[in-house]
Amino acid sequence: MADPTPAQGLRAMLAAAPAVGRPVLAPGVWDGLSARLAVHASAPALHASGGAIARAAGLPDLGILGLAEMEARITEIVEGASGAPVIADADTGYGGLLNLAHAVRRYARAGVAALHIEDQPFPKRCGLLDGVQVAPPEEMEARIRAARAACPDGGPLIIARTDAVKAEGLEAACARLRRYMAAGADMAFPEGLEDAEAIEAAAAALPGVPMLLNASMSARGLPLPPARLASLGFTLVIYPGDAQRAAIAAMAETFATLMRDADSRAVADRLAPASLRDGVVGTAALMRQEEGWAAG
């Protein structure tokens, strides 16, 4: 029997979430190192955050990066994930419908388990910023159809994201998601649910629909416990920016310390030990492998 595809593995995790009383938790990563660190922390799945990838390139989350740049980084993340399913951000598809179909095929070839597409106009912007707009729902339905047609057998899952909660209100956002699911999406992603009332209202408006929650509020605590989220149909929770925000803060402090003191003793207790730095990228194992090849 053939091994399950990444999408099939993720589907099994999502299907088990209500029974185990916990959604699949997918921390946001942006490169091979962050992917390996998340797996080291026993993350069952990873979220390849478009915003985090853009910021790692020194750019804001305003839809500036194109498919080639995103694909290169996502390929790196999939390799670093060591088999953990990767949920990838595909923004609006990097252009028109043909561009979107091309992106889905490229992401599938890279080995992602799922990808999410949003209903903003192109180019998009971070959904947490002011001034977010949404395209007509008919345009997003076409995107879903194009993504579904381009998706090979076995996945990846197609997740439909709407940014209409902020732009048009929760009721309109849920109406859009019903249309997107009917157009062929596998999962609904209502962006902008920031409190328990909104989460429960979305679940009531979309009964039986598997949903993704963006836990952008996690630094102040989830509005509902994981078991309640799973029971409501939120079987996947992503944390796009938390780890990168931690990394930014740590790097900013370390750089400032180096420039002030000419060494890093003041932050030495917060530097990763060499054993973690080298262990998470498999330095010793690769050196042994190289030595074995050389020995013949």
ZAMAR-314057 format. One record per residue (C-alpha): x, z, y; chain; residue number from 1. Coordinates in steps of 0.02 Angstrom, whole numbers, plus 50000, padded with zeros to 5 digits. Layout:
{{X,Z,Y},A,NUM}
...
// end
This chain:
{{50000,50000,50000},A,1}
{{50065,49954,50172},A,2}
{{50111,50092,50292},A,3}
{{49979,50127,50425},A,4}
{{50003,50042,50592},A,5}
{{50035,50151,50745},A,6}
{{49855,50125,50797},A,7}
{{49790,50176,50626},A,8}
{{49895,50333,50632},A,9}
{{49827,50377,50803},A,10}
{{49648,50343,50747},A,11}
{{49671,50467,50605},A,12}
{{49734,50599,50727},A,13}
{{49588,50569,50846},A,14}
{{49461,50575,50705},A,15}
{{49529,50745,50649},A,16}
{{49526,50822,50824},A,17}
{{49348,50896,50818},A,18}
{{49377,50972,50647},A,19}
{{49542,51053,50695},A,20}
{{49469,51108,50861},A,21}
{{49605,51030,50967},A,22}
{{49626,50861,51050},A,23}
{{49783,50760,51024},A,24}
{{49899,50816,51164},A,25}
{{50010,50676,51232},A,26}
{{50138,50727,51364},A,27}
{{50193,50595,51487},A,28}
{{50364,50517,51462},A,29}
{{50459,50382,51555},A,30}
{{50615,50337,51456},A,31}
{{50700,50358,51289},A,32}
{{50772,50529,51329},A,33}
{{50608,50604,51387},A,34}
{{50523,50530,51232},A,35}
{{50652,50612,51118},A,36}
{{50634,50779,51208},A,37}
{{50444,50774,51188},A,38}
{{50461,50739,51002},A,39}
{{50590,50880,50992},A,40}
{{50453,50993,51062},A,41}
{{50336,50936,50921},A,42}
{{50224,50825,51028},A,43}
{{50109,50733,50906},A,44}
{{50090,50584,51025},A,45}
{{50167,50523,51188},A,46}
{{50095,50446,51346},A,47}
{{50203,50312,51426},A,48}
{{50150,50345,51605},A,49}
{{50154,50196,51723},A,50}
{{50172,50311,51871},A,51}
{{50316,50406,51793},A,52}
{{50403,50244,51743},A,53}
{{50385,50178,51920},A,54}
{{50456,50337,51995},A,55}
{{50601,50332,51872},A,56}
{{50641,50162,51948},A,57}
{{50637,50240,52121},A,58}
{{50467,50165,52165},A,59}
{{50295,50238,52202},A,60}
{{50147,50214,52086},A,61}
{{50075,50065,52181},A,62}
{{50077,49929,52048},A,63}
{{50247,49862,52101},A,64}
{{50329,49850,51930},A,65}
{{50285,49698,51824},A,66}
{{50261,49672,51638},A,67}
{{50444,49635,51598},A,68}
{{50503,49798,51677},A,69}
{{50365,49900,51597},A,70}
{{50390,49820,51426},A,71}
{{50576,49858,51427},A,72}
{{50546,50042,51463},A,73}
{{50400,50057,51341},A,74}
{{50504,49980,51202},A,75}
{{50635,50113,51237},A,76}
{{50500,50248,51231},A,77}
{{50429,50186,51065},A,78}
{{50602,50190,50988},A,79}
{{50632,50366,51055},A,80}
{{50463,50423,50990},A,81}
{{50527,50412,50810},A,82}
{{50357,50364,50740},A,83}
{{50246,50472,50852},A,84}
{{50108,50361,50922},A,85}
{{50134,50302,51101},A,86}
{{49987,50276,51219},A,87}
{{50048,50153,51351},A,88}
{{49988,50123,51528},A,89}
{{49948,49938,51555},A,90}
{{49882,49959,51733},A,91}
{{49764,49812,51771},A,92}
{{49857,49691,51657},A,93}
{{49989,49629,51780},A,94}
{{49888,49483,51847},A,95}
{{49740,49382,51785},A,96}
{{49658,49377,51615},A,97}
{{49793,49268,51538},A,98}
{{49925,49390,51603},A,99}
{{49828,49534,51527},A,100}
{{49812,49450,51358},A,101}
{{49999,49415,51362},A,102}
{{50033,49598,51405},A,103}
{{49927,49659,51259},A,104}
{{50023,49549,51138},A,105}
{{50190,49608,51208},A,106}
{{50139,49791,51200},A,107}
{{50078,49768,51022},A,108}
{{50245,49689,50976},A,109}
{{50334,49838,51054},A,110}
{{50240,49953,50934},A,111}
{{50121,50050,51047},A,112}
{{49974,50136,50963},A,113}
{{49855,50116,51111},A,114}
{{49853,50053,51289},A,115}
{{49738,50086,51435},A,116}
{{49676,49958,51560},A,117}
{{49592,50006,51723},A,118}
{{49457,49934,51833},A,119}
{{49550,49936,51997},A,120}
{{49586,49771,52085},A,121}
{{49761,49700,52067},A,122}
{{49881,49770,52124},A,123}
{{49824,49946,52082},A,124}
{{49877,50114,52152},A,125}
{{49889,50288,52079},A,126}
{{49713,50351,52045},A,127}
{{49753,50517,52129},A,128}
{{49790,50436,52297},A,129}
{{49665,50410,52436},A,130}
{{49589,50239,52460},A,131}
{{49570,50193,52276},A,132}
{{49452,50046,52251},A,133}
{{49369,49974,52097},A,134}
{{49337,49795,52048},A,135}
{{49162,49734,52003},A,136}
{{49118,49794,51827},A,137}
{{49101,49613,51769},A,138}
{{49286,49588,51803},A,139}
{{49332,49738,51697},A,140}
{{49218,49680,51556},A,141}
{{49314,49517,51557},A,142}
{{49477,49614,51548},A,143}
{{49414,49709,51396},A,144}
{{49361,49547,51311},A,145}
{{49531,49468,51347},A,146}
{{49622,49622,51282},A,147}
{{49516,49628,51126},A,148}
{{49544,49443,51090},A,149}
{{49732,49463,51109},A,150}
{{49743,49622,51005},A,151}
{{49812,49590,50830},A,152}
{{49735,49661,50673},A,153}
{{49777,49845,50656},A,154}
{{49789,49884,50841},A,155}
{{49834,49942,50969},A,156}
{{49678,50035,51024},A,157}
{{49605,49971,51188},A,158}
{{49562,50113,51308},A,159}
{{49451,50073,51457},A,160}
{{49492,50173,51613},A,161}
{{49379,50183,51764},A,162}
{{49431,50247,51935},A,163}
{{49251,50244,51994},A,164}
{{49230,50434,51988},A,165}
{{49321,50447,52154},A,166}
{{49263,50281,52225},A,167}
{{49078,50279,52174},A,168}
{{49035,50446,52094},A,169}
{{49024,50511,51917},A,170}
{{48857,50432,51872},A,171}
{{48917,50258,51921},A,172}
{{49081,50287,51829},A,173}
{{48990,50332,51668},A,174}
{{48878,50180,51685},A,175}
{{49033,50073,51699},A,176}
{{49111,50152,51544},A,177}
{{48955,50117,51442},A,178}
{{48973,49933,51489},A,179}
{{49159,49935,51448},A,180}
{{49129,50011,51277},A,181}
{{48997,49879,51242},A,182}
{{49124,49746,51291},A,183}
{{49240,49804,51153},A,184}
{{49342,49954,51209},A,185}
{{49388,50085,51080},A,186}
{{49394,50235,51197},A,187}
{{49334,50283,51371},A,188}
{{49448,50355,51505},A,189}
{{49354,50425,51656},A,190}
{{49493,50457,51780},A,191}
{{49470,50598,51905},A,192}
{{49379,50733,51804},A,193}
{{49451,50889,51882},A,194}
{{49328,51029,51839},A,195}
{{49221,51090,51696},A,196}
{{49059,51027,51774},A,197}
{{49124,50849,51787},A,198}
{{49196,50852,51611},A,199}
{{49034,50914,51533},A,200}
{{48929,50792,51637},A,201}
{{49035,50646,51578},A,202}
{{49016,50701,51397},A,203}
{{48828,50716,51417},A,204}
{{48819,50542,51494},A,205}
{{48926,50465,51356},A,206}
{{48866,50545,51193},A,207}
{{48965,50495,51041},A,208}
{{49096,50402,51144},A,209}
{{49277,50452,51108},A,210}
{{49359,50497,51272},A,211}
{{49529,50526,51351},A,212}
{{49557,50663,51480},A,213}
{{49695,50651,51610},A,214}
{{49751,50832,51628},A,215}
{{49817,50809,51803},A,216}
{{49756,50986,51837},A,217}
{{49859,51065,51698},A,218}
{{49977,51157,51816},A,219}
{{49829,51263,51869},A,220}
{{49752,51270,51695},A,221}
{{49630,51161,51600},A,222}
{{49450,51188,51656},A,223}
{{49393,51200,51474},A,224}
{{49486,51262,51319},A,225}
{{49550,51131,51197},A,226}
{{49419,51170,51065},A,227}
{{49279,51141,51190},A,228}
{{49357,50978,51247},A,229}
{{49368,50916,51068},A,230}
{{49187,50963,51034},A,231}
{{49133,50863,51188},A,232}
{{49220,50706,51126},A,233}
{{49383,50720,51224},A,234}
{{49497,50691,51075},A,235}
{{49650,50637,51177},A,236}
{{49726,50731,51325},A,237}
{{49870,50656,51425},A,238}
{{49990,50746,51543},A,239}
{{50065,50600,51640},A,240}
{{50170,50688,51771},A,241}
{{50207,50867,51719},A,242}
{{50376,50843,51635},A,243}
{{50438,50724,51768},A,244}
{{50389,50843,51906},A,245}
{{50489,50977,51816},A,246}
{{50636,50859,51800},A,247}
{{50627,50810,51984},A,248}
{{50627,50992,52038},A,249}
{{50774,51034,51924},A,250}
{{50876,50884,51980},A,251}
{{50841,50916,52164},A,252}
{{50899,51096,52147},A,253}
{{51054,51047,52049},A,254}
{{51106,50911,52172},A,255}
{{51081,51030,52318},A,256}
{{51185,51163,52230},A,257}
{{51326,51041,52193},A,258}
{{51333,50985,52374},A,259}
{{51329,51164,52438},A,260}
{{51447,51249,52315},A,261}
{{51550,51105,52241},A,262}
{{51502,51169,52068},A,263}
{{51343,51212,51972},A,264}
{{51373,51394,51928},A,265}
{{51221,51451,52028},A,266}
{{51106,51352,51913},A,267}
{{51210,51360,51754},A,268}
{{51077,51461,51662},A,269}
{{50955,51317,51688},A,270}
{{51068,51177,51627},A,271}
{{51036,51110,51452},A,272}
{{51171,51162,51329},A,273}
{{51280,51023,51261},A,274}
{{51204,51053,51089},A,275}
{{51031,51005,51153},A,276}
{{51095,50863,51262},A,277}
{{51190,50782,51120},A,278}
{{51077,50837,50979},A,279}
{{50918,50761,51048},A,280}
{{50999,50588,51054},A,281}
{{51076,50606,50880},A,282}
{{51258,50597,50931},A,283}
{{51331,50682,50777},A,284}
{{51224,50584,50654},A,285}
{{51273,50418,50731},A,286}
{{51456,50464,50731},A,287}
{{51445,50507,50545},A,288}
{{51358,50342,50512},A,289}
{{51495,50248,50604},A,290}
{{51630,50340,50508},A,291}
{{51545,50296,50343},A,292}
{{51539,50112,50387},A,293}
{{51723,50115,50438},A,294}
{{51773,50203,50275},A,295}
{{51691,50066,50172},A,296}
// end
